[in-house]
Amino acid sequence: MGASISAGFRTLFAKELMRFWKVSFQTILAPMVTALLYLLVFAHVLADRVQVYDQVPYQTFLVPGLVMMAILQNAFANSSSSLIQSKMTGNIIFILLPPLSHIEMFLAYVLAAAVRGLVVGAGVLLVTLIFVPVPFAHPLWIAVFSLGGAAILGAMGLLAGIWADKVDQLAAFQNFVILPFTFLSGVFYSTHSLSPAWQSVSRANPFFYLIDGFRYGFFAVSDVNPWVSVAVLLVALAALAAITLAMLRSGYKLRN
């Protein structure tokens, strides 16, 4: 029994990896090009208008934010689009019928989403390094926040895929939740350049802590203590995992 369940997990995980790898031009190369365009446009337009950290040029400041944004958006896209497509085409039954526990189903989707997010993030970093040199002050912090951010958005994508009944609903979730949270998290600016009121608004956004902690790994400077960001990361991941696992266990909108 244990062997068959383990085989089911490996099969689902491999299927999710192959799903995005077969269209890598769209799932990997396209986000890299988009991030490079963001870097070129925003660095040119805002370089002299946005106050960031001392001794950190604006174009250098942009790179970690763009990398993390790519990780988050692509991790979410992988798990959410896969599940909604399975539901709409009806082949979700081939995932529900095998002896696959809800925990293994959760891990397969989230880990595959994290892999896609990290692959895209690594690609964005490599491409931007061609144009902008970036220090790596604390590689361990970079690893913690990139892995944690990818897992959080993978779980959030799975939750959105379970909740949504059609592509329009999933698109609404992405347009009204993921995009605003990402763009207002400090990708293109440091919150210390904002007024106190807007700083408070920014710090109510959990994505802010992912990007701020990730940026600390490069520059050894951040808007908040990185340990606070780690705490937010762990709480967010635990809460999303608990909610999503409960939905999978109950078969909510999957077994109807």
C-alpha positions as CSV (number, residue, x, y, z in Angstrom):
1,M,0.0,0.0,0.0
2,G,2.8,2.4,1.0
3,A,4.7,1.6,-2.2
4,S,1.7,2.3,-4.4
5,I,1.0,5.6,-2.6
6,S,4.6,6.6,-3.0
7,A,4.5,5.7,-6.7
8,G,1.3,7.8,-7.1
9,F,3.1,10.8,-5.6
10,R,6.1,10.4,-7.9
11,T,3.8,10.1,-10.9
12,L,1.8,13.2,-10.1
13,F,4.9,15.2,-9.3
14,A,6.6,14.1,-12.6
15,K,3.4,14.9,-14.5
16,E,3.3,18.4,-13.1
17,L,7.0,18.9,-13.9
18,M,6.6,17.7,-17.5
19,R,3.5,19.8,-17.9
20,F,5.3,23.1,-17.7
21,W,8.6,21.9,-19.1
22,K,7.0,20.8,-22.4
23,V,6.0,24.4,-23.0
24,S,9.1,26.0,-21.5
25,F,9.2,28.7,-24.2
26,Q,6.0,30.1,-22.6
27,T,6.5,29.1,-19.0
28,I,10.2,29.9,-18.6
29,L,11.5,32.0,-21.4
30,A,8.6,34.5,-21.6
31,P,8.7,35.5,-17.9
32,M,12.5,36.0,-18.2
33,V,12.0,38.4,-21.1
34,T,9.2,40.2,-19.2
35,A,11.4,40.7,-16.1
36,L,14.2,42.0,-18.3
37,L,11.8,44.6,-19.8
38,Y,10.7,45.7,-16.4
39,L,14.4,46.2,-15.4
40,L,15.2,48.2,-18.5
41,V,12.1,50.4,-18.3
42,F,11.9,51.0,-14.6
43,A,15.6,51.5,-14.2
44,H,15.5,54.1,-16.9
45,V,12.4,56.0,-15.8
46,L,12.7,55.9,-12.0
47,A,16.5,55.7,-11.4
48,D,16.7,59.3,-10.2
49,R,13.2,59.5,-8.6
50,V,13.0,56.7,-6.1
51,Q,15.0,56.7,-2.9
52,V,16.4,53.3,-2.0
53,Y,19.2,52.0,0.2
54,D,22.5,54.0,0.5
55,Q,25.3,52.7,-1.8
56,V,22.8,50.6,-3.8
57,P,22.0,51.9,-7.3
58,Y,18.4,51.7,-8.2
59,Q,18.9,49.2,-11.1
60,T,20.7,46.9,-8.7
61,F,18.0,47.3,-6.1
62,L,15.4,46.2,-8.7
63,V,16.9,42.8,-9.4
64,P,16.0,40.9,-6.2
65,G,12.4,42.2,-6.4
66,L,12.0,41.1,-10.0
67,V,13.4,37.7,-9.3
68,M,11.1,37.2,-6.4
69,M,8.1,38.5,-8.3
70,A,8.9,35.9,-11.1
71,I,9.1,33.2,-8.5
72,L,5.8,34.1,-6.8
73,Q,3.8,34.6,-10.0
74,N,5.0,31.4,-11.7
75,A,4.6,29.2,-8.7
76,F,1.0,30.4,-8.4
77,A,0.4,30.0,-12.1
78,N,1.7,26.4,-12.2
79,S,-0.5,24.8,-9.5
80,S,-3.6,27.0,-10.1
81,S,-3.7,26.5,-13.9
82,S,-3.0,22.7,-13.6
83,L,-5.8,22.1,-11.2
84,I,-8.4,24.2,-13.0
85,Q,-7.6,22.6,-16.3
86,S,-8.0,19.1,-14.7
87,K,-11.4,20.1,-13.3
88,M,-12.7,21.6,-16.5
89,T,-11.6,18.7,-18.7
90,G,-12.7,16.1,-16.2
91,N,-9.4,14.3,-15.9
92,I,-9.3,15.2,-12.2
93,I,-10.9,11.8,-11.7
94,F,-7.6,10.2,-12.7
95,I,-5.9,12.0,-9.8
96,L,-8.7,11.3,-7.3
97,L,-9.1,7.6,-8.0
98,P,-5.6,6.3,-7.3
99,P,-4.6,5.6,-3.6
100,L,-3.1,9.1,-3.3
101,S,-3.5,10.8,0.1
102,H,-4.5,14.4,0.3
103,I,-1.0,15.2,1.8
104,E,0.8,13.6,-1.2
105,M,-1.5,15.4,-3.6
106,F,-0.7,18.7,-1.8
107,L,3.0,18.0,-1.9
108,A,3.1,17.0,-5.5
109,Y,1.4,20.1,-6.7
110,V,3.2,22.5,-4.4
111,L,6.7,21.1,-5.0
112,A,6.2,21.1,-8.8
113,A,5.0,24.7,-8.6
114,A,8.0,25.6,-6.4
115,V,10.3,24.0,-9.0
116,R,8.8,26.1,-11.8
117,G,9.0,29.3,-9.7
118,L,12.6,28.6,-8.8
119,V,13.7,27.7,-12.3
120,V,12.1,30.9,-13.7
121,G,13.6,33.0,-10.8
122,A,17.1,31.5,-11.5
123,G,16.7,32.4,-15.1
124,V,15.6,35.9,-14.4
125,L,18.6,36.3,-12.1
126,L,21.0,35.0,-14.6
127,V,19.7,37.3,-17.4
128,T,19.7,40.4,-15.2
129,L,23.2,39.7,-14.0
130,I,24.4,40.2,-17.6
131,F,23.3,43.8,-17.3
132,V,23.5,44.6,-13.6
133,P,26.0,43.3,-11.1
134,V,24.4,42.2,-7.8
135,P,26.1,41.3,-4.5
136,F,25.2,38.0,-2.7
137,A,25.7,39.0,1.0
138,H,23.8,36.2,2.6
139,P,23.1,33.2,0.2
140,L,21.3,31.3,3.0
141,W,18.7,34.0,3.4
142,I,18.2,34.0,-0.4
143,A,17.6,30.3,-0.4
144,V,15.2,30.5,2.6
145,F,13.0,33.2,1.1
146,S,13.0,31.9,-2.4
147,L,12.0,28.4,-1.3
148,G,9.5,29.7,1.2
149,G,8.0,32.2,-1.3
150,A,7.7,29.5,-4.0
151,A,6.0,27.1,-1.6
152,I,3.5,29.8,-0.3
153,L,2.4,30.7,-3.8
154,G,2.3,27.1,-4.9
155,A,-0.1,26.4,-2.0
156,M,-2.1,29.6,-2.8
157,G,-2.4,28.5,-6.4
158,L,-3.6,25.1,-5.4
159,L,-6.2,26.7,-3.1
160,A,-7.3,29.1,-5.9
161,G,-7.6,26.1,-8.3
162,I,-9.8,24.2,-5.9
163,W,-12.0,27.2,-5.3
164,A,-12.4,28.3,-8.9
165,D,-15.0,26.6,-11.1
166,K,-13.8,28.3,-14.4
167,V,-10.9,30.1,-15.8
168,D,-12.6,33.5,-15.4
169,Q,-12.7,33.1,-11.6
170,L,-9.1,32.0,-11.5
171,A,-8.2,35.1,-13.6
172,A,-10.1,37.3,-11.2
173,F,-8.2,35.8,-8.3
174,Q,-4.9,36.5,-10.0
175,N,-5.8,40.0,-11.2
176,F,-7.4,41.2,-7.9
177,V,-5.3,39.4,-5.3
178,I,-1.9,38.1,-6.7
179,L,-1.0,41.1,-8.9
180,P,-1.9,43.9,-6.5
181,F,-0.2,42.1,-3.6
182,T,2.9,41.6,-5.7
183,F,3.2,45.1,-7.2
184,L,2.5,46.8,-3.9
185,S,5.0,44.7,-2.0
186,G,8.1,46.8,-2.6
187,V,9.3,45.3,-5.9
188,F,10.0,48.7,-7.4
189,Y,10.5,50.8,-4.3
190,S,11.7,50.7,-0.7
191,T,9.0,51.3,1.9
192,H,11.2,53.7,3.8
193,S,10.6,56.2,0.9
194,L,6.9,56.2,1.6
195,S,4.9,58.2,4.1
196,P,4.2,56.5,7.5
197,A,0.6,55.8,6.5
198,W,1.6,54.0,3.3
199,Q,4.4,52.2,5.1
200,S,1.7,50.7,7.4
201,V,-0.3,49.7,4.4
202,S,2.7,48.0,2.7
203,R,3.6,46.1,5.9
204,A,0.1,44.7,6.1
205,N,0.9,42.9,2.8
206,P,2.5,39.5,3.5
207,F,4.2,39.6,0.1
208,F,6.2,42.6,1.3
209,Y,8.0,40.3,3.9
210,L,8.9,37.8,1.2
211,I,10.5,40.4,-1.0
212,D,12.1,42.4,1.8
213,G,13.7,39.3,3.3
214,F,14.8,38.0,-0.1
215,R,16.4,41.4,-0.8
216,Y,18.2,41.3,2.6
217,G,20.0,38.2,1.3
218,F,21.6,40.2,-1.5
219,F,22.3,43.6,0.2
220,A,22.4,42.7,4.0
221,V,19.9,45.6,4.5
222,S,16.2,45.6,4.6
223,D,13.1,47.6,5.7
224,V,12.3,45.2,8.6
225,N,14.2,42.7,10.6
226,P,14.6,39.5,8.4
227,W,13.7,37.3,11.3
228,V,10.3,39.1,11.4
229,S,10.0,38.3,7.7
230,V,10.8,34.6,8.4
231,A,8.1,34.5,11.0
232,V,5.5,35.9,8.6
233,L,6.7,33.4,6.0
234,L,6.2,30.4,8.3
235,V,2.9,31.6,9.6
236,A,1.6,32.2,6.1
237,L,2.8,28.8,4.8
238,A,1.4,27.0,7.8
239,A,-2.0,28.7,7.4
240,L,-2.3,28.1,3.7
241,A,-1.2,24.5,4.0
242,A,-3.8,23.8,6.8
243,I,-6.6,25.4,4.7
244,T,-5.6,23.7,1.5
245,L,-5.1,20.3,3.1
246,A,-8.6,20.5,4.7
247,M,-10.1,21.3,1.3
248,L,-8.3,18.4,-0.3
249,R,-9.3,16.0,2.5
250,S,-13.0,17.0,2.2
251,G,-13.0,16.8,-1.6
252,Y,-14.3,20.4,-1.7
253,K,-15.3,21.2,-5.4
254,L,-13.3,18.2,-6.5
255,R,-15.5,15.2,-5.9
256,N,-18.8,16.8,-6.8
